[in-house]
């Protein structure tokens, strides 16, 4: 059994309902949700001329391999109506794998740990709420330590 940490987010439609629907589909198709962070509202990162995002971190236990988990998350995004047109553009739902166990992996579909995790406050803050002492496998620092040294200054507010 694997322990995976996911980040869910979106900035289109009913953002809160979309996060709730995504969590239900993750529970049905990927594995048991054992922890979930509060929901955070975040200014758009990267492409800033779009509405604010809601984000939530989830901890799940899953029997799926990392690549199958990623493909299942992509299928959930598609089921929920995500259409990929503009990189970092507005989206109904975005499902990312941040970490799985202490795995380091590079495959055509997935890089674990998520390469931008140490640079994104909107991912670190909710993750630190549910797993502050978790050690990042390549940075060799806890999630809380990464949050404290994160260079990202975007405003992230608990909703």
N, C-alpha and C positions, 0 to 999 in steps of 0.2 A: 504494500500500500504506500502511495506517495502522498506527501503533504505539499500542496501547491498554494502559492499566494498570488491572487489575481487582483487586477485593478479594473473596475468597471467605471464607465463614464459616458457622458453624452451631453449635447447642448441643443438638441432639436426636439420639438414636440413636448409632450408632458415628461419632462426629464426624470422626475421622481418615479412615476409609473414605469418608465422604461428601465430604470435601475431595478425596480422590484420584479418586473417581468424577466429581466435577464437573470436575476438571482434564482427565480423559480425554474427557469430553463437549465441553468447550470446544475441545480440540485437534481433535476430530472435526468439529465444527460451526461453529467461529468462526475459527480460525486457529492458527498455530504458536506454541506457548509457547516463548519465547526466554530467559526468566528466571523464577525462582520464589524467593520468600523462604523463610526458615525458617517453621515453623509456630509461632504464638504463642497462648497461652491468655490470655484476657481476661475480667475480670468483666463481667457484663451492663451495658450502657450504656443510660441512659434508663429502661427498665422493669427494675428491679434484682432483682425477686423471681423469678429464674429461674436455671438452671444457667449456668456459665461457657461462653464461646464459644471455639472454635478459629478462627483467622484465618490467611490466607495471601495475599500479594500475588503477582500474576502479570503478566508483561509478555508481550503477544502481538503478532504482526504479523497483520493481517487485511485482506482486500479488502472486507469488509462496511462499509456506511455506518454511522454511529453509531446511527441509529434501528433499523436491521436488526440490528445487533449487540445492542442492548438487548433487542429482541424475542426474539432467539435465546436470550439468557441467561434471560429470563423463561420461555421454553419449556423450557429445561433444568431450571430450578427446578421447574416443573410435572411434568416427566417423573420427577424424583427424589422427588416426593411432597409438595412444599411446598404448604400450604394457608394462605392469608392470612386469618386471623381477627382476631387482636389486633395492633394497630399496635405494632411493636417487641417483639412477643411471641416465645416460643420458636419455633425453626424448624430444619428439617432442613438447609436450605441457603439461603444468601443470596448472590447474585452482583451486585456493584455495579461500574459503570464509574466509576473515579476521574478519569482523564484520557485524552484521545485527542489525540496530537500536541500542538499548542499551541492547540487548538480551544476556542472559547467558544460554547456553543450552549444555547438554551432551546427545547425542543419539548414537545408534550404528553406524550411518553413519557420524556424525558430532559433533564437539565440537566448540562452539562459546563462546567467541572470540577464534580465532585460538591460541592454547596454546603457540606456539613458537613466536608469533608476537613481544613481547617485546625484544626478543633475536636476531632478524634478521634484520640487517641494510638494506638488499636488499628488504625487505618488508616495513619497516618503512619509508625509504627515499622517494619512490614514493607515499606512502600513505600521508606523511606529505606535499607533494606538492599539493595534492587536498583537504586534510582535516586536516590542522595542528592543529586546535583547537578542533577537535573531541575528546571526553573523552572516554578513554578505560574503559569499564564497571566494570572490576575487579581491575585494577591497579589504577583507579581514577586519572589518569594523562592524559594530552593531548598527542596526537600522537607526536607532536613536543618535548614535555618533554621526552617522551620515547626514541625518536631518540637521544636526547642530552645525555642521560644516558645509551644508549645501549652498552653492553660490546663487541659486535661483531666488529672486526677490518677489516673485508674483504673490499677490494677495490670495491666501487660502483661508476661508472662513468656515467654521463648523456651521452647518445649516440648522 
